[in-house]
Each structure stands twice: as C-alpha cells, then as structure tokens.
C-alpha cells in the first residue's frame, strides 16, 4: 500500500508576461444584459412585477418580451 506525501502543496505559478486577463474573456461567459420597463404584469421565476417596473434581463429575453408586447414603448 502506498501513502501520499501530504507535506508538498501545489503552489500556483504567476501568469507569464504574455498572458493578460482581458475583459473580453471574462465577459464572454456572461450573456449581455438589458434593462426594460414592463407595460404589463409579469411573473418571472415566481416574482411578480407590476406594470412600470424596470427589470434587468438577458438581451435574448428582452427581445422576446418586446415581441410579445410586455415592454413599454418609451
């Protein structure tokens, strides 16, 4: 039976000079968000929003809400 040597720990290395943390790489994982003003009562994931409420949703969901008439034309 072998035993593991627990005294050695992994030390993270510093990133190379050529590797940069770009904002485009970190924002690519998140979908773009939009703020919309509702024109009708809407329930999203169990939360009720009254007409006139401003809601922050993904761009795709905002587009679908506009097509269905839930977004106020301001």
N, C-alpha and C positions, 0 to 999 in steps of 0.2 A: 504494500500500500504506500502510495506517495503522499507527501504532505506539501502544502503550498507554503511558500515563503511570504508571510504577511508583512514583513518589515519593509519590503520595497513597495513604494507607491508610485503611481503614474503621475508624472509632472507634465502639465500642459506646456507645449512649446509656444514661444512667441510667434506670431504670424510673420512670414517673410516680408521683405520690403516691397516686393511686387504685389503682394496680396493686400487689397484695400477693401474695407467694408463700405460698399456703395449703397446709397439709399434705394436704388432701383432693385437691388437684390432683396432687400428686406421688405419692400412694398409689393413685390411680385406675388408673395404668398397671400396677401390680403386683397379681396376684391375692392374696387373703388366704391366709396360711399357717397350718398347724396342726401340732402335734407329736403323733404317735401312737406307741403301743407295739405292736409286732408280736407276734402269737401264733403265727405260722408262719414258716418260712424263706421269704424273698422276695428276688428279684433285680430291682433297678431300675437300668436303663441300665448293665448289666454289673457292678454292685456287689452282692455278696451281703450280706444282712442276716439274722442269726440271730434265733430267737425271743427276745423280751425287748428287742430293740434299739429305741431311740427314734429315729424318723425324722421330719424336718420336710418336709412335702409340702403341696401346694396343698389348699385346702378341698374342691375337687371330687374330687381323687384320694383324699383321706382318706375321703370319703363312699363312694366306690366300694370302697375296701379294707374298710370296715366291712360293707358289704352282702355282700361275698364271704367274710367270716369271717377276714380277715387281721389284724384289730386286736383286741388283748386287751381283755377287759371288766374293767376295774379299778375 
